[in-house]
Amino acid sequence: MIQKLRRKFILINMLLVSVVLVVVLAFLMGSTSQRLRDQSRDAMRLALKWEDEDLPVRIEIDLPPRESDETYQQPGSRQLAMVPVFTVTLDENGEILSTALGGNITVSESALEEAISQVLNSGQTEGTLSHPRLRFLVDATPDSVQRIAFADWSWEVENLMSLAVTSLLMGIGALFCFFLVSLFLSNMALRPVEKAWEQQRQFVADASHELKTPLTVILANAGILLSHPEDTVAQQQKWITFIQDEAVQMRSLVEDLLFLARNDAARQPIQFASLSMSELTTSCALLFESVAFEAGITLESDIQPDLTIQGDEGQLRRLVMILLDNAVKYAGDHGKVTLTLSRLQEKLRLSVVNSGPPIPPEHLPHLFERFYRADSSRSREKGGYGLGLSIAQAIVQAHGGRITVTSSAQSGTCFTALLPITHRHRGRSTPSLPSKA
């Protein structure tokens, strides 16, 4: 799919650039053609106004200009010399009285007679001839004498063809260069998409794997129940309990997946309200005292009083519970968990430290990825699916904060969440949270 998307990206870019190049080339060819036509017309008008028809038109470069010879300073003489142009003077009967070739063109008698005949038969004062390739401009004088100026327009075609070939070669080169640029840009632009696509595939695979285990247990126990239809519910209580436990775990997993999916889609707004973060954190610590005691873990807390924040109470409570649950699970035998809440300028700093074995540095950047477990001990035996820290990160980000983790043998593993005290609207919404103890 990524390859198809990359090819489509490059194809669209190349088509757009091709259209732009074609439009620019068409405009350039059209403007150049008009400029060449205007140049030929101007040259013919100048030729008709030339007083001395036998005087050849030359271009002279001198320093300083020779002011004594005004012939060389005649306006338009340079243009007249550059364009193949000549004039013919006809009497009232259409007979040739004189021709002025200007010294820059040679015309055969047959071609001249053919051109004059076509001009007289057309009855027009301006136009083009296909054979020979000439433009003409007729100037009628009061004494019934006609003067016709001709300009060879084959030079216009040659100039346009030369321009077209040059533009075509440059266009091909530009398209090739832009193809390389598009290929590079497509790799850069699609890199996040490719990463997201790979994460989605991994997410679906992991979710399917996690759902497969409880479903297998449920089906196995249901099969046992069906194989003993004569037994009472009391006799089959063990299998029913197994089914119920697995169903509860599966519901928990589905709720976590639903929360993350809604968070990604940003469908439902958070209910922001002013609340006491100190009281919320203290109540979470009290709930975990019994859990820590049963696990043989020492739970200590250092919570500054009267700290308030604008946020969603349900989500912030779950954030604290996730961090405490994670710390208690991996604090190690007879370990220690420290919960701290303090104010840091305009933010609240919530940190949970456990004294368990340090997490290898290569695993730290991936701890907040979905279904990620740093080692084999992070398994379903500890009651988790690897989604808790992903949910914690989603909650913190939804409140405009950030969460980090550090781990070392000396100081233990510390999760720190920095939460802004005052909420700023960020143009996104997050899903409401199913309540969990």
N, C-alpha and C positions, 0 to 999 in steps of 0.2 A: 504493500500500500504506500509506503514511504517513497519507493522508487517511482510509482505512478504519480504521486503528488509532486515529486521533484521534476519529472518530465513535463508535467502539466504546467508547473511554475515557469520552467525554462521556455516552453512553447508559447505561453501567453506573453512573456517578456519579449521574446523574439518577434512575435506577431505585432505587438505594439510598437516596437522599435522599427520594424519594417514599414509599418504604416506611416510612422513619422518621417522616415527617410524618403519614402515614395512621395509624400506630400511636399517635403522640402525640395526634392529633386524636380517635381512637377512645377513648383513655384519658381525655382531657379531657371528651368528650361523656358518657362513661359515669359519670365521677365527678361531673360537674355534674348529670346526671339523678338520680343517687342522692342528691345533696345537696338537690336541689329536692324530691324525694319525702320525704326525712326532714324537711325544713322544713314541708311540708304536714302530715305526721303529727303533728309536734310542735305545730303550730298547732291541729290538731283536738283533741289531748289537753288543751291549755291551755284551749280553749274549753269542753270538757266539765267541767273543774274550776272554771270560773268560777262564783262563788257568785251574783253579781248578774247575771242574764242580761240585764237591760234596760240595764245600764251600758255605754255605748259605749266602745270602746277607742281612746284617743288617745295620741299621743306628744307630750310636752312637753319643750322645751329651756329650762332655767332655770338661772340662776347667782346664788346657790347653789341646790341642789335644795330644794324645799319638803318638808321632812320631815313636815309635818303631814298631808299627803295621801298615804297609802300606796298609793292606787289607781294613781298614776302610776309608782310604783316597783315594781309587781308584776313579778317575773321573767318574761320571755317576752312581755311586753305589746307590745314593739316588733315581735317576729316575728308575733304574732297580728294586729297592725294592718296588716302588710304583706301577709299572705296573705288572699285572699278566702275567708273561712270563716264559717259560721253553724251554729247548733245547733237541733235540734227535739226537743221532749219529747212522748212518746206514752204514752197510757194502756195498760192491759192489752188493750184491744180494738183497738189500733192507731190510735185517734183522736188528732188533734193537740191537745195541751193548751196548748202555747206554743211560740213561736219566738224565737230571739235572733239578730238579724242583725248585731249588733256595730257598727252604724253605718257599715260600710264596704262593704256589699253589698245589692243588692235582688234578690228572688226572686219570680217570678210564682207564683200559686197552682197553676196547671196544672203548672208545672215542679216545684214542691215536692211535689205529690201523686204525680207520676210517679216522682220520685226515691225517695220513701218506699216506694211500691209495689214498686219494683225491689229495694230493700234488704231488705224483709220477705220477698219471694219468694226471694231468694238464700239466705237462712238463714245468711249469713256475718256475721262481726263486723267485717270490714275488707275493703275492695276498691275497685274503680273502676267507674264507670258511663260508658258510651259516649255516651248521650244522656239527659239532659244530661251534659256533661263534668264529672263530680264524683267526688271521692274521698269515702269515708264511713268512719266509725268508730263502732261501736255500743257503748254503755255501759249495761248492764242493772243496775238497782238492786234491792235486796231487796224493795221494795214493788211489784214487777211494773211499774214505770215504766221506760220505755226512753228514753234520750237518744241521739240520733244527731247526730254532727258531720259536716258536709259542707265540703269545700274544692274550689274550682274549680281543676281541673288544666290548663285551657287556657292559663293563664299560664305553666305549666311548658313547654308546647309552644312558646309564643311565645319564651320565653327560650332554649330549646334551638335554635330556628330562627335566632334572632338570633345566637347564638354560632356556629352552623354557618356562616352566611353570612360573619360576620366572620373566622372561622378559614379559610374557603375563600379569601377575598380575600387574607388574609395568606399563606396557603400558596402561592397563585399568584404573589404578589409575591416570596416567598422562593425559589420554584423559578426564577423568572426571574433573580433576583440570583445564585442558585447556578449557573445556566446560564452566566452571564457569567464567574463565578469558575472554573467547570470549563473553559470555553474558554481562559481565561488560563493555568490550571494545565496543561492539556493541551499548550499551546504550549511551556511551560517544561519539562514532563516529557518530551515527545517530541523536544525539540531535540537531546539527545545521541543518541537513537535515529535521528533523521533524518540526523544527521551520520555516524553509524556506517553507516547504510544507503547513503548516498552514497559513503562511502569504500569500502564493499564492492563497490558497482557499479563504481567507478573501478578498484578492485583487480582485479576480474575482467576488465574491459576491457583494462587494461594487461598483465595476465598473458597474456591471449589474444594481444595484439599481439606481446609478446616471444616467445611460443612459435611464432607464425606464421612469423617470419623464419627460424629454423633449420629448421623443417619444410619451408618452401619450398625452401631450399637443398638439403636432403637429398633431397626428391622430384626436384628438377631434376637433381642428380648421379646419382641412381638411374636416371632416364630416359635419361641419356647412356650409362650402363653397359648398359642393356638394348638400346639401339640399336646396340651393337657387340658382339654375343654372341661373335663369333669372336676378339676380342682377349683376350690373356692378362691375368692380374692385374697383372703388371709394367707392361704397356702402359696399364692403367687406374688406375695407382697414384695419380695426381693426384686423380681424382674420388673414389676411396675415401678418400683423406686428408681431402678436404673433408667428406665424410660423417661421418668419425670426429670431426673437429674440432667440427662443428656438434652432433653427438650429445653430445660431452663438455660443451659449453656448455649444451645443453638439460638435461642431467642436473644440472649445477650450479644452473641456475635452478629446477628441480623440487625439489632438496634445500633451496634457500633458501625456497621457498614452503612446503614441508612443515614446515620449522622454525618459520616464522612462524605457520602454521596450528595447529601443536601448542602453540606458546607462547600463542596466543589461547585455545585450549581448556584449557590448563594440565593436560595429561594425565599427563606423566611427571615424576617428581621429579628435582631436581638432586642430583648426588652431591657433597655438601659434604665437604670434607676440608681439613686444614691443609696449606698449601703455601707455598713460597718465591716470592713475587711478583717479587722481584728477579731470581732465576735465570730465571724464565719470561720476563720482559720482555727480559732480556739475550739469551736464546736467539733470541727473535723478531727482535731487532735484528741479530743475526749473520746470520740467514737473509736479511734484506732488504739486507744490504750489497752483495751482488752485483747484486741488482735495481736498487738505487739507482745503482750504478756504471755499469751498462749504460744507464741513463736519463740519465746525466750529472748526477745529483743528489748533493749532499753530505749524508750522513746522520750526525748527531751524537746522542749519548745522554748523559744525566746520570741515572744510576740509583743511588739509595742502596742500600747493601748490607743484607742481613739483614732485609728487610721481608717479613713473612709475612701471610697472609690465609686466611680460611676461605671456600672457594668451589670451583667446579667447574673443574678444571684445563683441560679441553678447551674450555670456553666462554670462560674468561678468555684463553686463548691465542688463540682466534679473535678476541676483542675487540681485542687488541693488533695482530694481523695485519690486521684490517679498517682500523683507524685508520692504520697505516703504509702499507698499500696505497693508501688514499684520498689520503694526504699526498704520496706519491711521484708518483701520477698527475697531481696538480694543483699541483705545486710550481713549474711553469714551467720554461723553458729555463735550465739551469745554476742551478737553484734549490737550496734548502736545507731540510732536514727535521730538526727537533729533537725527540727523544723524552726525556721527563722522567718520573721516578717518585720521589715523595717522600711523607713522612708528614705528615698534617695532623690533629693531635689523634688521634681514634680512627678516622681514615679514611686511605686511601691515595689520593693524587692522581696520576692518570695523565694526562699531557697530550702531545699531538702537534701540533707547529706546522709549517706549511709556508709558504714565502715566495712562493707563487703570487699571482695577481691576486685582489684582495679580492672576496668574495661580496657582491652588493648586499643592503642591509639587509632589503628586502622578501622576500628568499628565505630568510633565516636561520630563521624559524619553521617552514619547511616541509621543511628538509633531512632530517629523520628520518621523513618520510612515505614510504610505499612507492612505488617507481618514480618518485620525484621527482628531477628533474634541474634544477639552477639555470640551465643554459644548454645550448646545442646541443653544446658540447664534451663534455658528460657523456653520451656515447653508447656504443653497443656497440663502437665502434672502440677504446675504452680498456678494453674487457673487462668492463664492468659493466652491471648492470640497474637500478641505483637501489635495491637492496635491502640493500646492505651496512650503511649507517648505521641502517636500521630494525632490522636484526639486532643491531647494536652496542647500540642503545638497549634492545632487549628483554633482552639479556644483563645490562646494567648494572641495569636495573630488577628483574630476577630476583634479583640479589644485594643488593637493598635500597639501591642507590645512584642517582645521577642523572648525566646527561651533558649538557653544554652546549657551545655553539659561539659564538665571537666572530671577527670578521673586520674587518680594517682594512688600509689601504695601508702603514702604518708597521710594525705588528707581525705582519702576515700573518694566516692563518687558523689558529685554535687550537681543537682539540677537547679538552675536559677531562672526565674521568670521575672522580667521587668514589665510592669503594667502601668500605663499612664493613669494618673488620678482622675483627670478630666477627659471625657470621651470627645474625640473629634470625628465628625461624620466623614467616612472615607469612601462613600459612594458604593458600598457593597453591603450585603446582608448575609447572615449565617442562619442555619436552621435551628429551630428550637430543639432542646435537648431532652431526651427521655430521662426521667428521673432514675437515679441509681444510688444505692447506698454505698 
